[in-house]
Structure formats: structure tokens, C-alpha cells
């Protein structure tokens, strides 16, 4: 039997990631799980700031995907954002990549999906 390839979704962000955005991320992850898509790449290329208070929530969302054999990978993070993750003690919980392509490759896929499953 061939091992099924992990389906990987790419979320692009810009500006600021706050508690409201984190709630949206949680909602999206719920949809991904329903659509049996367990890989998530968070593209931080256009992100200026992330609220440190939401990082524990991000870690619990990562555990949720990991329980299905998936993961959250981070890409295109500025040193500033890495410092926020580092200060909060969560940076080492994530695999961080310079590019989205590298993050996709780490999941064993050549391209990511940017539209949600099930038309949700």
C-alpha cells in the first residue's frame, strides 16, 4: 500500500497577528482537519508583529495537527518575529524555514494548497 502524502495548506499573513487572528487560525485548522489536510505552513513574510500572548495557543494548535500526523511549519520569519517566539520559549517547538518552498519540501510536497478544503 502506498503511503498517502500529507496534504499541506499554506496560510499567508500580513500586518499583525493578534488574538482575533489566532481565533481565525484555530478555525482554519479545524477546517483543515475536517478536510484531512494536516500540514500547515504559516507564511510570515508580510507580518510586522505577533502578540506573544497567543503563542501558547499556536503551540496547542500545533499539537492538534500533530495528533493527526501533521505539523505546523513556519516560513519567512523576520529576526524580530523569531525573537518574540524565542522570548516566549516556543521557537524551538517549531521547524522554521527561510522560504515557503523549503517548508513544503520538509513535508515532502513540491507545492502547497492555498484554498481551504470543502469550499469552507
Backbone bond lengths (Angstrom), bond angles and torsions (degrees), N, CA, C in turn:
res aa  C-N    CA-C-N  psi(-1)  N-CA   C-N-CA  omega(-1)  CA-C   N-CA-C  phi
1 X - - - 1.452 - - 1.531 110.01 -
2 X 1.297 116.44 132.54 1.456 119.88 179.38 1.523 110.51 -76.99
3 X 1.299 115.42 137.12 1.464 119.15 178.10 1.520 108.39 -69.93
4 X 1.328 114.84 131.51 1.455 117.92 -179.94 1.515 110.01 -72.49
5 X 1.311 114.99 133.93 1.459 120.07 179.12 1.519 110.70 -71.27
6 X 1.298 114.99 140.56 1.455 120.41 176.41 1.528 109.03 -67.77
7 X 1.325 115.95 133.76 1.467 119.17 174.87 1.523 107.83 -88.78
8 X 1.307 115.33 134.35 1.465 120.45 -172.68 1.523 110.94 -120.95
9 X 1.323 114.82 127.09 1.457 122.43 179.55 1.516 109.22 -104.75
10 X 1.321 115.90 139.29 1.457 121.07 178.49 1.509 110.03 -111.26
11 X 1.330 116.03 122.37 1.465 121.60 175.88 1.517 108.69 -106.29
12 X 1.328 116.04 125.05 1.458 120.65 177.68 1.523 108.83 -102.51
13 X 1.302 115.76 136.92 1.465 120.99 -178.32 1.507 110.27 -122.06
14 X 1.331 115.44 155.53 1.462 117.31 168.46 1.511 110.23 -144.13
15 X 1.329 114.16 159.32 1.466 120.17 179.80 1.511 112.05 73.47
16 X 1.317 114.83 -118.35 1.460 121.25 -170.84 1.525 110.30 -118.22
17 X 1.315 117.00 137.87 1.461 120.55 173.99 1.524 107.42 -105.19
18 X 1.327 115.17 111.23 1.468 121.18 -176.90 1.526 109.58 -118.12
19 X 1.323 116.71 -170.15 1.466 121.07 -176.57 1.534 111.92 -61.77
20 X 1.335 116.98 -37.52 1.466 120.19 179.48 1.527 110.19 -65.39
21 X 1.329 115.92 -41.82 1.461 120.38 177.77 1.532 110.42 -66.02
22 X 1.336 116.29 -37.08 1.465 119.89 178.48 1.517 110.52 -63.57
23 X 1.327 117.30 -38.28 1.469 121.42 177.08 1.527 109.74 -62.44
24 X 1.329 116.20 -40.03 1.459 121.92 177.31 1.542 110.86 -64.35
25 X 1.329 115.70 -41.59 1.471 120.04 177.63 1.535 109.67 -60.26
26 X 1.332 115.55 -43.54 1.469 120.15 178.06 1.518 112.04 -60.87
27 X 1.335 116.12 -39.47 1.463 121.21 178.86 1.538 109.92 -65.21
28 X 1.336 115.52 -44.35 1.465 120.50 178.98 1.529 110.49 -61.20
29 X 1.340 116.71 -43.06 1.465 119.75 179.75 1.528 110.59 -61.75
30 X 1.325 116.71 -38.39 1.465 120.27 174.48 1.518 112.00 -58.38
31 X 1.345 116.56 -41.41 1.469 121.31 178.44 1.524 110.89 -68.58
32 X 1.327 116.55 -38.76 1.469 120.32 179.22 1.525 109.85 -61.25
33 X 1.335 115.50 -44.48 1.466 119.96 -179.02 1.530 109.97 -62.92
34 X 1.329 116.93 -42.68 1.471 120.28 176.74 1.520 110.84 -60.04
35 X 1.335 116.25 -36.02 1.457 121.06 -179.95 1.518 113.11 -87.56
36 X 1.343 116.56 9.99 1.465 123.11 -179.69 1.526 112.53 55.44
37 X 1.322 115.02 39.58 1.457 121.82 176.48 1.528 106.43 -115.39
38 X 1.324 116.52 105.57 1.471 118.95 -168.55 1.529 114.78 -106.93
39 X 1.316 116.54 -0.83 1.459 119.69 176.68 1.514 109.64 -101.51
40 X 1.324 117.50 134.13 1.463 121.52 178.01 1.514 109.74 -132.45
41 X 1.326 114.94 126.63 1.462 120.25 172.47 1.517 106.72 -108.84
42 X 1.325 115.74 124.97 1.459 121.18 176.12 1.520 107.72 -99.69
43 X 1.329 115.50 115.92 1.456 121.35 -178.75 1.527 109.48 -94.52
44 X 1.329 115.53 110.84 1.466 121.78 -175.37 1.531 112.99 -97.24
45 X 1.317 116.40 13.59 1.467 120.09 -173.30 1.525 113.62 -50.32
46 X 1.339 117.65 -41.91 1.470 120.77 -175.31 1.532 112.91 -105.02
47 X 1.341 116.67 18.07 1.470 120.27 -177.80 1.531 110.46 -89.55
48 X 1.339 115.30 130.11 1.472 120.71 178.44 1.518 111.75 -90.55
49 X 1.351 115.23 -36.14 1.468 119.00 -171.89 1.519 109.95 -155.22
50 X 1.327 115.82 146.15 1.457 120.88 171.81 1.523 107.46 -129.41
51 X 1.315 116.78 134.52 1.466 120.56 -179.33 1.529 109.14 -72.84
52 X 1.321 117.01 123.62 1.460 120.93 -175.92 1.528 112.23 -61.80
53 X 1.336 117.07 -26.58 1.471 120.56 -177.05 1.527 112.96 -65.16
54 X 1.336 117.63 -21.43 1.468 119.61 -178.07 1.519 113.13 -91.77
55 X 1.327 117.22 -7.29 1.466 119.30 -175.95 1.528 113.73 -62.53
56 X 1.341 119.57 -37.71 1.473 118.44 175.02 1.530 112.14 -60.11
57 X 1.331 116.41 -32.94 1.464 120.31 177.83 1.528 109.36 -66.33
58 X 1.329 115.71 -40.44 1.468 120.33 178.47 1.529 110.54 -61.24
59 X 1.323 115.87 -40.18 1.467 120.54 177.82 1.531 110.66 -63.38
60 X 1.331 117.46 -41.08 1.468 118.34 179.48 1.526 111.30 -69.33
61 X 1.343 117.77 -32.18 1.466 120.66 174.55 1.532 110.62 -66.58
62 X 1.341 115.39 -36.89 1.462 119.72 176.97 1.531 110.06 -61.84
63 X 1.344 116.14 -43.96 1.476 120.56 179.54 1.525 110.27 -62.03
64 X 1.342 116.15 -36.36 1.462 121.16 178.41 1.539 110.12 -60.38
65 X 1.330 116.73 -46.03 1.469 120.01 178.65 1.528 111.06 -69.37
66 X 1.322 116.71 -37.83 1.466 120.13 -179.83 1.526 111.07 -63.42
67 X 1.328 116.88 -30.27 1.469 119.71 179.62 1.533 111.26 -66.33
68 X 1.328 116.67 -16.13 1.470 121.58 176.27 1.534 110.89 -103.79
69 X 1.320 116.82 8.94 1.460 120.17 -179.44 1.514 113.79 87.91
70 X 1.339 116.66 10.06 1.457 120.59 -179.92 1.511 112.08 -105.04
71 X 1.330 115.76 -160.08 1.465 120.16 -179.12 1.520 109.08 -170.40
72 X 1.318 115.22 166.41 1.463 122.22 168.69 1.523 106.85 -110.09
73 X 1.316 116.40 128.73 1.464 121.48 175.17 1.519 107.41 -117.49
74 X 1.322 116.03 144.71 1.457 121.47 -177.61 1.518 109.62 -107.53
75 X 1.337 115.93 141.44 1.463 119.76 -178.99 1.521 111.18 -137.56
76 X 1.342 115.43 152.11 1.467 123.42 172.57 1.530 112.63 60.75
77 X 1.323 116.80 40.04 1.470 119.30 -179.35 1.526 110.98 -87.16
78 X 1.318 115.81 136.36 1.467 119.76 173.73 1.531 108.49 -73.80
79 X 1.321 115.79 163.11 1.470 119.95 176.77 1.526 109.85 -61.00
80 X 1.318 116.38 -35.19 1.466 121.65 179.02 1.530 110.46 -59.33
81 X 1.340 116.30 -47.43 1.470 119.80 179.80 1.531 110.64 -66.73
82 X 1.334 116.46 -41.20 1.468 119.68 178.07 1.530 110.40 -58.62
83 X 1.351 115.83 -38.51 1.470 120.33 179.13 1.526 111.42 -63.15
84 X 1.328 117.67 -38.62 1.469 120.77 178.37 1.530 109.33 -64.19
85 X 1.331 116.37 -45.38 1.464 120.81 177.72 1.533 110.36 -62.88
86 X 1.337 115.74 -41.55 1.465 121.43 -178.04 1.522 110.74 -64.76
87 X 1.328 116.76 -46.68 1.470 122.45 -179.09 1.524 111.17 -60.87
88 X 1.336 115.05 -35.13 1.466 120.56 -179.13 1.532 111.44 -81.20
89 X 1.324 116.07 -8.90 1.465 120.53 177.66 1.516 113.92 79.76
90 X 1.329 117.78 19.02 1.459 118.73 -178.75 1.529 113.62 -110.76
91 X 1.326 118.05 -7.43 1.469 119.53 -175.84 1.523 112.28 -56.93
92 X 1.345 115.18 -41.79 1.475 118.66 -176.06 1.536 113.04 -71.20
93 X 1.320 117.53 -10.70 1.471 120.25 178.12 1.535 111.96 -78.83
94 X 1.331 115.94 -14.74 1.465 120.50 -175.89 1.519 111.75 -116.15
95 X 1.327 115.23 149.93 1.454 120.00 168.86 1.523 106.05 -87.35
96 X 1.337 116.21 128.87 1.461 122.23 -176.13 1.519 108.87 -116.45
97 X 1.326 116.09 132.30 1.458 121.15 -177.66 1.521 110.57 -124.04
98 X 1.340 115.08 149.95 1.465 120.62 179.34 1.515 111.32 -69.46
99 X 1.347 116.68 -33.51 1.463 119.72 -178.31 1.526 110.29 -130.41
100 X 1.324 114.92 159.15 1.458 121.33 176.34 1.531 109.33 -64.54
101 X 1.328 116.89 -38.06 1.472 121.17 -179.67 1.526 111.18 -60.23
102 X 1.332 116.54 -41.38 1.472 120.34 177.87 1.522 110.99 -65.32
103 X 1.330 116.13 -40.14 1.462 120.61 178.68 1.529 109.96 -63.82
104 X 1.330 116.59 -42.22 1.467 121.28 178.97 1.531 109.86 -62.47
105 X 1.329 115.14 -43.76 1.465 120.60 -179.27 1.531 110.83 -62.09
106 X 1.328 116.20 -33.87 1.471 120.15 179.54 1.527 111.23 -65.50
107 X 1.327 116.56 -23.80 1.464 122.05 175.68 1.533 110.58 -88.54
108 X 1.339 115.68 -7.21 1.455 119.55 -178.71 1.519 113.73 83.30
109 X 1.336 116.70 20.98 1.463 119.92 176.80 1.529 109.37 -119.93
110 X 1.326 115.53 152.75 1.461 118.37 -179.65 1.525 111.15 -93.16
111 X 1.354 115.71 -26.92 1.469 116.21 175.58 1.524 110.80 -138.57
112 X 1.311 112.78 153.33 1.452 119.25 -178.22 1.528 109.79 -99.91
113 X 1.307 115.91 166.33 1.452 122.88 177.33 1.527 106.98 -103.46
114 X 1.303 117.32 134.95 1.461 117.95 -178.94 1.525 112.40 -116.28
115 X 1.337 116.29 2.75 1.457 117.57 173.05 1.518 108.66 -111.89
116 X 1.313 115.99 143.19 1.461 120.46 -175.53 1.523 111.69 -69.15
117 X 1.326 117.24 147.16 1.455 120.60 176.31 1.534 110.50 -66.76
118 X 1.294 115.74 161.70 1.474 122.92 173.55 1.524 113.00 62.97
119 X 1.329 116.87 13.86 1.456 120.10 -179.51 1.515 113.75 61.27
120 X 1.338 117.06 26.87 1.470 119.95 -175.31 1.526 110.98 -91.10
